[in-house]
Amino acid sequence: MTTPWGEHVLARFPEDPRDRLRAWDASDEYLLGHLAEQEVPLYGTVVVVGDRWGALVTALAAHRPVQITDSHLTREATRANLERADAAPGAVRLLTTQDPPPDRVDVLLVRVPKSLALLEDQLLRLAPALHEGTVVVGTGMVKEIHTSTLRLFERIVGPTRTSLAEKKARLIFATPDLSLKRPSNPWPLGYRLPDDVGPLSGRTVVNHAGVFCADRLDIGTRFFLRHLPDTGRARRVVDLGCGNGVVGTAVALADPDAEVLFTDESFQAVASAEATYRANGAAGQAEFRVGDGLAGVPDDSVDLVLTNPPFHSHQATTDATAWRMFTGARRVLRPGGELWVVGNRHLGYHVKLRRLFGNSELVAGDPKFVVLKAVRK
């Protein structure tokens, strides 16, 4: 990536030579170009929210920015990209969306996220740190910036305008209005589950902003909850890509003797999973881990893996994440251990499972979803 501050070799995480997706896009380039052309003073505390793979903070490392991200993968990519750029140790302060934000923000750069709720939550958390002189610039691809996006900046930050589009990217300029009466932060959000989802029927789910289907139970998980296995002798269970944790919590409520590991690469998701688990008074053993899939879980140590894999990485449609989840599950499962997957019927996960496990069984299906089981031999 060529920037006004030099050229940088960037990669996504985990790095894969077969991955042809870049670690930056035109919106990153547009923002960096604007900062240089307009000679925006990058003084004081520079905060970068939503940096996808660390491209922005790597380019701006000399200004010692603060990165705020919901993604463990983004943090790891950022560390690797900073090291490649020979950035000074500690040049970038890495915070998660669950950490307290800085008390004062002089420059706020926002890479507009896919989730409007996450943008709302982060702007509301950062607004008290803004002052009259704070420079606020957002960036995103044209297809990511909607009228609702601009209204959110208007409502929480102040008067907002946009740039002309360049290479299908656009900038957002907001001027802090300290007299604004901002709404209270609605996140995390709790709601009652329907009465037909097994052990969790009528119980509470808690969602932090940005978690998939944060304001309702998504239909794929709802279908999965109706067809979960009897854990039986499964002592060690993993809710892989746990989201708000309803699947793992259902297992914990049905079998208090089970040890459940909730894992996701999203800090918001794991916080939601723990809140959902605690809200329902599950009495068993549970662990909540933010990480890269099943990295760090010992081989042959798990009896059952349950997952609803994502098939998007930001705006890209890909099965790479699902494939990594399936290969990780095969590694950690004991012989005889089972991987249970729910997914859209058209994704053809049964083909991948047969290739990897040598078997795949249809447990349940409807016109849209299937629940599949693969057994580690």
C-alpha angles and dihedrals in degrees: 000000000000114000136166086260096053141279122306133192106221134183138181121240130281090035114228123174088214091059109102095180114112123233092231139032141202092281091061090049092047093052094047091047091051093051090054099040094048091040091231106195105244094200134140116003113359111192123193116194123193098006100174102213103354097272094131098047092042090056091045097041092119088065092055097233128191115237120207115192140161093208128089088195090055090052092051092046090049093052091050094045092049090051091051089051091052090236115177115264109270092014090135124042108218117212131170127223087255094057123091108264122235116285092232130031121192098173122024118191116185125193099202109241126219089245116073088195092058090050090050092050094048095046091049091049092049099039095086089058094056122098135187092274097047113124110220119191126167127192138192145133115286091249089056097052115077136169087262089057092055092045089055092055089046093050098045107026109021143252109008136194136168136227128237113274120265121187087346091304129114139193128223121212119196127179115210113245107196092191093064116121099222123203120248115262109264093198133135094044124200128196141165120261122230122265098249105064104094121242091002095054110139093359131125129269122192123206130188116208117283097028113131111272091358095174099046143017108272115234095239093056090043090056090046093051089057092055106037116143125254098255090214107161094359102124099169116048129175125205095203115201085008100187106181091353100243094135095051091042090053089054092048092051093047094046115024090184093064119101107222126199114198111198135172137148090235119088089203091053096050091047088052092048092052092047091050091048093049093044091058097048097237107184103200133090116286137175125196116204134177109206151108103302110282096344109142095024108120121245117263093010105114132075101192136018120193121190146164100195122212116235097198131074103195102303096342121097109220142149092211093102093049091049091051090049091051094047090047090051092052090052097051099039119098117232105284091023118134137226115205117194133184118197146143109289093234093060092076097217090162089072092055093045093051090049092050104033101023090237143058128180127197106230098176139344145179130182091284109027141038132195111212132190127204123184124213106232 
